[in-house]
């Protein structure tokens, strides 16, 4: 089984892991009810996708 020849420094480990950071969540406003939603998804508040009602939204009673 392969084993490392020597200890990997913190800097080398950091350079390798530089692309592993989490991206910030992108949000856009719903065109119908103006709540913040993720792009290309149905709005959970009103049930609209772009300009069409896709799902009948249920009230959170």
Buried (B, 14 or more C-beta within 10 A) or exposed (E): EEEEEEEEEEEEEEEEEEEEEEEEEEEEEBEBEEEEBEEEEBBBBBBBBEEEEEEEBEEEE
